[in-house]
Amino acid sequence: MKPLQPVAHGRRVLLGLAFFVLFVALWALATFGGFVGKTFLADPLTMLRSGWILLTEMGFAKDIAMTVWRVLGGFVIAAVLALPLGVAMGAYKPVEAFFEPFVSFARYLPASAFIPLLILWAGIGEAQKLALIFIGSFFQLVLMIAVVVGNTRRDLVEAAYTLGVNDRGLIRRVLLPGAAPEIAEILRMVLGWAWTYVIVAELIGASSGIGHMITDSQALLATDQIIFGIIVIGLIGLVSDLVFKQLNRHLFPWAQLGR
Amino acid sequence: MNTVLSIRGVSRTFTSSHGQTPALQATDLEVAENDFITILGPSGCGKSTLLRIVAGLDEPSAGEVLLDGRRIIGPGADRGMVFQSYTLFPWLTVQDNVSFGLRERGLPREEQIATAQRWIAKVGLDGFEHHYPKQLSGGMQQRTALARALANQPRMLLMDEPFGALDHQTRELMQELLLGIWEAEQKTVLFVTHDIDEAVFMGSRVVAMSARPGRIKLERAVSLPHPRHYALKTSAAFSELKAELMQQLRVEVLAASAT
């Protein structure tokens, strides 16, 4: 091993999988070896079995679908509104001066602390979940997008002006395409955070969703089901992350060059 | 002779929290049609500042710049610029970079491509139309930048040490390439450099500047015949002018290092 030496693709995948195997092996050792009580931690096989039952007999697939729908819904609303505001803040300094202090303040408000208020305002229906995800991701998105757009290389901006662009053309043809790959990365990252918010929302007040299943299982001390739920969340996160990465690579081939 | 550009009493003082730094003293310069003026000076003499003011990327503290009798108030497509840093848009291919200004003017796509192709051929980049900037060497990027500026058919071409970041051999090739294009296209060029060889070889007139705060110290017409060939750099006439400029520049560098 040498610092910063790249690793071959096949080997990278193998190493990544190896840690999963190691993790499950340790878990199996702890549970099957009797080091941890069944009440506290179910073993991997029981977990898989109850997972199968959850999916086939207890309609867990519908819970998963609900959760995914909520995350995507809340996230898309946040992204669609954050994008123009973030770009406007990045491009126009007075707009940034107007919004930035408030957005920075709002960003540090813990989204989960809004749950009691949101339940009061929106009940425990879908609006409350969407609103929570919105609060959790909107302000983060706005700030990060504004920074990326504001960091556009000045020499590119100047070159564009000497080629005759006006201000609108500059935003459309230089600021946006230049920032696009990083904005896509920001979306990928914040989508991950949106997942934490939806589960929190479902843990506290919901009649469906992965988080709801987890609270139900808690009442029954069914650690196998809880762990299965958590693993499903992790897997969906992993898959959506990979899809996003592939999509970015496909959409912005130029940004991959020279890395 | 028909005057394209007149610089009248242009000076520039930078204001910062430490006070005022004069960068350029009142400067006058007349540029005629088809002139190739090289502005020669030590680092920090304000030569780039002067060029940026002509480009409209910086504002003079006093004085004015007229292009065809009209006062310059900002950057525009009538003054194409090639920068020292690599300023191709990394998200656009060579072809799209070269047609950037044409697209801004709303020309039909076929016309954009045809014009871009013509200029790509003139700078010797046939076959690289669909490459991204990061796939090109520094010399190729600067050739693309030159094509991008010229495809826009500017009234004049401004060049800010465009070959400064290139190695010696590439630099000489680029000088010949640019001279060849200038001889064929009859463009008006303002070319900033700190390289005496380059200034004499390229220019039809050399303007040497004093140390900071810069002012024009002397002007020399370069009567070497066109088309110029690199062998010219070893001729007696070339050496004579070079020696004079070297002497003048040395005085300025010494003056600059004394303060």
Interface residues (C-beta under 8 A of the other chain):
Chain A: R153 D155 L156 E158 A159 A160 Y161 T162 L163 G164 V165 G169 R173 V174 P177 G178 A180 F252 P253 W254 A255 L257 G258
Chain B: A55 G56 L57 G74 P75 G76 A77 R79 G80 M81 F83 S85 T87 F89 P90 W91 L92 F100 G101 E104 R105 Y132 P133 K134 Q135 A145 R148 A149 N152 L158
